[in-house]
Amino acid sequence: MKSKMKLKATAISIATVLTFAMISLFGITPSGSASTATLNFPAGANQNVSKTFQAPKGHPVNVIFNLKNNGAPGVNSAKRLTTKLYTPDGLLSDAKEESVNPGQTRAISLGGKFTGASSCGNWKVEVTNPNDPASNVTATITINFLFVPLPIIHTESVFAVVQGQMEPRPITIPQSGDLTITADWAPANVPLRFTLKKGDSNVTAVSDSGYGGTHPNQLKLKYRVTQQDIQTYGTRWNLEVKESGIAYVRDIKPTKVLMPGCF
């Protein structure tokens, strides 16, 4: 059993290293998405405050609560607070209780992961004080939401473009996020123009010309896909590749990297 667990852990570690190696290869820097909310907790027992935030499905979510008891030391008693984290389907993901002395700030970390149907679901954080004895003391709750996106990397099938012609290729954009498309082809010194069209429409998301291989002007399309884009145009988009009339271009191989985000 231990041997199997060790092999599994090794496989996960290798996969992680390879993933970030590919990100480095394409010149993409992974970044977390974070937001902060400060809530004023009311006086009295059996109170609660809550806040919602979005994070892509399948990505680890971390929430840090900074709980401050606004009471005066030596005058007021400790305040007992319960922190909870709910997944987008309403299930309790994590919970902790902490007793905070007057004038003190305590940090609590909760985490979870959601793999449900919604690509950008609404998580909920909640703080309650059931049967709290410090009925005349308020609290300031600062909540930091953070998720580290896991990139979706896919290399499209190889194709060619006839001299002076344009070749449309379907491309799947599964969800919102920061999209980067790079490409190689031969001969590398022949410029191509790449245009990403939203869905089956004629609306251009981004367009650029460049060279293949290791040329300093190597093609690199970047576009932030929003949730509204997906709702309006769907997940099936089109990448149009046009040759300028210089030569027949073969072995065109676009690679797509999507860093999911709830934009």
N, C-alpha and C positions, 0 to 999 in steps of 0.2 A: 504493500500500500504506500509506504513512504517513498519507495522507488518511483512509483507512478506519479505521485504528487511532485517529486523533484523533477521528473521529466516534463510534466505539464508546466511547472514554473519556469523551467529553462526555455521551453517553446514560447511561452508568453514573453519572456525577456528578449529572446531573439527577434520575435515579431515586432516588439516595440522598437528595438534598435534599428531594424530594417526600415520601419515606417518613418522614423525621424531622419534616417540617412537619405531616404528618398525626398523628404521635405527639404533637407539641406541641398540636395542635388538640384532641385528646381528653384532654389533661392527663396523659399517661403518660410517665414518665421511664424510658428504657432503662437497664438496669444489667447489668454483667458478672457472671458467676458465677465465683468463684475459691476455691481451696482450696490449702493448703500442706502439704507433708510433709517431714520431716527424717529422713534415713537415715544410719546410721553404716556407713561402708565398712570392711570387714575388712582386716587386714594380709595381705600376700602377693600374688603375681602371679596373673593369670587369675581374678580374683574378679568378682562382679557383684551389684548390688542393683537392685530394680525396684519399681514402684508403678503401680497402675491408677487411673483416674478416668473419670468419665462427662462427656460433652458431647453436645448435640443434633446430629444430622446436618445437614450443609449449612452449619455455622457455623465461621468461622475459629477455630482453636485455637492458643494461644501458650503455650509452656512455657519458663520461665526457670530455669536451673540455676545455683545458687551453689555452686561447688566450692571447698572449703577443704582445703588440705594441712595436717594436724595435726602435721607433723614440725617439728623445731627447725632454724632457720636456721644454716648453717655446720656442721651435724651430719648431717642427712639430705639426700638428693637430691630432685630434682623428682619429682612423681608424675604419670604420664601417664594421663589418663582419657578414655574415649570415651562420649559421651552419644548416646542413640538415642530416637526417638519412633516408636511403632507405631500405626497406625490400628486401629479395632475389628475389621477383617477380617484382622489380623495382618501387614499389609504395612508395610515400613519407610517412614515418611513423611519423616524428616529425621535427620541424624546429623552430629556434629562431634567432633573430638578436640582436647584442650587439655592442655598441660603446665603443671602448677601447682607453683610453688616452695614450699618449706617456710614456713609461716606466712602464705602468700598466699591470697587468695580471688579466684577468677575467675568472671565471669558469662558464661553461654552461653545464647543464645536459639534455640529450635527452634519450627517452626510447621507446620501442616498443615490439611487440610480433608477431611471424610469425607462421601460422598453415598450410602452403601450403604443396605441395607434397614432396619437397626435405627434407630429414631428416637432412642435414647439408648444408643449403644454404649460399650464399655469400651476407652478408650485405654490405652496402656502406655508408661511411660517406663523406660528402663534405663541404668545406668551400669556400664561394664566397665573393667578395666585390663589388657588383654592385654600380656604381656611387660613389665610395669612393673618398672623396676629398684629402686624404693623399696619393697622387700618388707617392711620393718619399720615402715612408716608408714601410719597410717589416714587417712581423710578424712571430713569431714562434708558431706553433700550436702543442700542445702535446695532443694526443687523447688516452684515456684509454677505452678499450672495456671490458665489464664484463657481464657474465650471470651466474646465480645460477641454476645448474641443478636440476630438479625435478625427484626423483628416480622412476623407473619402478619396482614394486615389484610383484612377482607372485609365489605362492606355487604350485608345480607340483602335479599331482595325485599320490596317495599312491600305492606302488607296493612291491613285494617281490623278493628275490633271493634265488634260491636253493643252497644247500651246494656245494661249489666248482665250481659253474657256474657263468656265466656273463650275465647280463641283459642289453640290449641297450634300451634307452628311448629317444624319440625325444624331443628336447627343442628349443624353438623359441628365437632367438636373433634379436630383431626388428631393431636395429641400432647400430652404434659404441658407445663405452663408456667403463667405468670401470665396469667389471662384477664380482660379488661375489656370489658363490653358497655355501650355508650351508645345512646340512641335519641331520635328526634324524632317528633312527630306533630301533628295538627291536629284540634280546637283545642288549643293548647299548655297552656291553663289547666285542662284536665281531667286529674285524676290517674289514672294507670294503675299496676297492680301487675304486676311482672315476676317470674317464678319460673323458675329454671333447674333442670331435672330431669336426673338422671344416666341416660344411656341411655334405654331404654324403661321404666325402673322408676318408682316413685313416690317415690324418694329425692331430697330437695331438696338441691341444692348451695348455692344462695344465692337470696334473695328480697328484694325491696325495692319501695317505692312512690315515685313521683316525677312531676314535670311535664316537659313537652317544651320545645323551644325554648331560649331563653337564661335561663329561670327559675333562680333560685339553687338550687332543689331538683331540678335536672335529673337524670334517672335515670342512675346509673352503678353497674352491678353489677361486683363484683370477686371472683374466686375463683381459688385456686391448684389447678390440675388436676394430680394426681399420676400417676405411672406405674401405681400400683395402680388408680386410677380408670379409666384406659384399658383395663387388663387385665380389670377386672371388668365395666365397662359398655359398652365399645367406644367408637367415635368418633362415633356418631350419637346426639345428645342432643336434648332438647326444651326449648324456651323457651315458657312459658305466659304469656299476656298477658290480664289481666282488667280490665274496666271496672267502676267502682263503682256504676253506675246513674244517672249524671248525663247522659250524652249519647253519641251515636254518634261514634266516633273513627275518623278516616281517616288515610291517608298515614303509617302507623307504619313507621319505617325504622330497624331496629337495625343498629349497626355493631359488629363483633367485632374485637378486637385481642388476639392471643396472643403473648406474649413467651416463646418456648420455653425450657424448663429441665428438668433431670433431677432432679425431686423425687420 
